[in-house]
């Protein structure tokens, strides 16, 4: 079973969200920044930060010239701040080795520091219209339901998932059409074929969906437990970074100790921030964002 590309692309043309990184005037650099920011972060939180970054750093060389501390500070509360450092490293390599132009092919993109399999394929497809499978959680869910008749995709398998999606891409000389199909597949999972409350009656694939035809059987495979945030190491790391983002001067450890009552967890989180290069310690024992002391 396959997915009718024409039907899905027609739906995308009329129903997709109007996002600035999809505009014809968005540069490949803008697409790369959006793809890194959108990893595990909702669109509504990314939009204002993306606009600020592109205004401040419109080219890779502009970001490369910034200090790591400036980059971490500008990342704000998007979460997973190591992404900011990875984007800075990629920008530095693009500026130095690629004439300040984001590469267009997957293998060259993969060779950039901090750029993984998903991001490389997303940039090749969405910035350059290349025919390459792009697989995220939403795509995996749509394929599981529409093609395989399963309620959820189950544990990921990179090779299998890429093979599944590549088999669905429309053939022909127009690579941009295949890239648009990839974007439509992702958008369908984000807006209609959602995890908890799929809007099947609004789905353009309703008549051919294998899951629908099977009576929408419940998923019985392994599931991931719901992730809490409060009290986790991610939460505590964020609290520590908030203190450092709030000042341009190095901070005494006593001030950082105020953010969380559990000393063992707090100190372990501070140590992990130091290991990740998100925080640096000054010669007099204070703490600051990288490059800001």
N, C-alpha and C positions, 0 to 999 in steps of 0.2 A: 504494500500500500504506500502511496505517496501523498504529498500535499500539492494541491493545484496552485501553482505559482501565480498565475494571472489573478485568481480570486483573492489571494492573500495580498498581493501588491496593490490591487484596486482598493481593497479595504484600507491598507496603509495610506494610500494617497488621500483618502478622505477622512481618516479617523486618527491619524498619528498626532501626537503632541507636537506643538510648534516649539522646538528646542533650538537654541542658537547654534549649537555645534552641528546641527543638521542643515543650516542655511548654506546656500551655494557660496557665500563669501567667507565662510569660516575656513581658516587655513588648516593644513594638516597638523600644525603645532596646536591649534585650538582643539582639534579632535583628540590628539594625544593627551592633552591636559584633562579634557573631560573624561576620557576613559579611565585614567588613573584615579581621578576624584570619585567617579561613580562606583568604584569597587566597594561593595558593602555599605554604600551610603546613598540615601534617597535623593532623587532629583531635586526636590524642593530645597534641600540643604546645600546642594552643590551649586545651584544656579548663581546665587549672589557671590559666592567665593570665586567661581570660575570667571565671572565678569570682572571682578577685581584683579585677579591674576593676569588676565589677558590685557587689561588696561595698563597694568604696571609692568608686565613682562611679555610684550607682544611677540617676541622671538626667543628661540632657545638661548641665544647669546646673552640676552637681557637677564634671563633667570640665572644663567651660569655666572654672571658677574655679581650676583647677590651673595651675601654670606649665608651659610646654612642656618644661622640663627634667624635671619630675616625671613627665610623660607618657612621655617617651623612656626614662626610667629604668624605669618600670613595664612598658614594652613588653618589656624583657628581651631574650631571644634568639629572639624570634619571626621575626626577619629582616625585611628591607625596612622599616626603621624610619620611613621617610617616611610610611608608613601611619598611624603614631601621630599625627603632626602633622596629617595630613588629617582624622583622626577628631576631633582637638581642634578644628580649624577648623569642621567640620560641627556639632559639639556647641555651639560658640559661636553659630553662626547659628541653630540650632534653639532655643536658650534665648532669644535676642534677638528672633527674628522669628516664631516659631511656638508661643509659649506653653509652651515646654519639652516639646512633644509632637512626636515624629517624624512628618513628613507621611506621608500614605497613598497619594498618587498619584504616578505615575512622573515626570511633568513637574516637579512641585514638588521631588521628591527629587533630580532631576538638576540643579536650580538650586542645590543646596547645594554649598559648596566641597568638593572632594575626592571627590565621589560620582559614579562613572561609571555607564555603561549597565547593566553586570551588577548592581552593588550596588543601584541604584535599583529594578530589576525584582525582584530577590530579596527586598528588604524589602517591596515592595508585595504580592508573592505570599505570602511566608511569615509576615509579621507581620500582614497585613490580609486575606489570602485573596482578593486580586485576581486576575482572569483576565489574566495577562500572560506571555509566553514568557520563561523564564529559561534562559540558555544558558551553560554552562561546558564545560570540556574533557570531562568525563564525559558530559554530555548529547550533545555533538557526536559522541562515539564510539558511543553507543547508537543514535542516529539513523542514522549512517553504516552501521552493521551491520544493524540490525533493519529499516530502511526501504529503504536504498539498496544493500544487499548488498556494501558495501565493508569491507575489514578495518580501515581507519582513516578519519578524517574529512578528512585533508589540510589544506591551509592554510585558516585561518579566513576567513570573509566575514560580517561582521556582519549585513548585510541578508538574505543568503541563509539564514544560520543561524537568525535570528529568524523568518523566513518559514516555514522548515521546521518549527520547533517550534510556532509558533502554529497551523499547520494540524493538528497532532496533538492540541491541547488539546480536551478534551471540551466539547461545546456544552451549552447549557441555562442556566437561571437561577441555578444553584448555582455561583457563582464559586469558592467554597472548594474544590469538587471539582476544578476545573481547577488550582488552586494545589497541591492534594495530589498530583495527577498530575505536576506539575512536580517536586515533591520526590521522588516515587517514581522518576522518570526519572533524576534526579541520583544517587539512592541506588543504583540498579541499576548505573550506570556505576562507582560507587565500590567496590561490594562484589562484583559478579558479572561484569559485562561490562568487565573490567579490560583495560589495554593489553597486558600481556605474557602473562598466564595467565588468559584468560577461562574462567570455570566454566560452560560452556554447558549441561552436564547439569543444573545447578541453576537455570537461567534460566526465569522464568515465561513468557518470550516464545519459548521454544525452538521450538515447533511452527510459529510464523508468521515467524520471523526470516529475512529475505531472505539474509543472509550464510550462515546455516546451510544453507538450501535450495540455495544455490549451491555448496556444498562447502567453505565457508570459504576462498575464494581469498586468496592473500597480497596484501598491499597493495604496490603498485608505484609509487606517487606519491612526491613529494618528502618527505623526512623531516628533522627537526631533529636536529643532532648532540647526543649526550649532553652534558649540562652538568656540568663539574667545578666544585668549590667551592674547594678548597685552592689558595691562591696567586692567586686572582682578586681584583679590586678589591673585590667584595662581602666577601670574607674579610678583607681588610686593613681596610676600613672598620669591620667588626665588631670587630676587635681594638682599634682606636682607641677606639671607643665603649665597649668593655668597661672600659678604663682610666678613662674619665670617669664611667661608672656606678658604679665602685667607690669613689668619693670624693665628698664634697660641696664640696670646695675646688677652685679652679682649679689646673690642672696645668701644670708647665713643659714646654716642647716636648721637652726632653731625655728626659723620662720617656716621652713618646709615641714618640720615636725608637727606643726599645728593643723595640717590639712587632714590627718587621719590618725585615729587613736591607737591603732595596732602597730606598735613599733616594728615588729618583725616583718610584717607585710610591707609596711611603708619603706623600710630600709631596703628590702629586696627589690621593690619597684624602682627605687632611686638607682640602685645598682644596675638594674636592667636598662634604664634610660641612659646611663653612662656607657654601658656596653654597646647599645644601639647607636651611639653617637648623637643622641638627641639632647643630651645635657653634657656639659663639661665642668670639671672642677678646677678652680683657680689655684694658684700657688699658695694662697693663704687659706685654703680650705673652703671657700665659698662656692656657690653653684650658679651657672648661667647657661643660657642657650649657646649652642656652638658658635664660636667666632665673635662673641659679644663680651669679651673681657680682655 
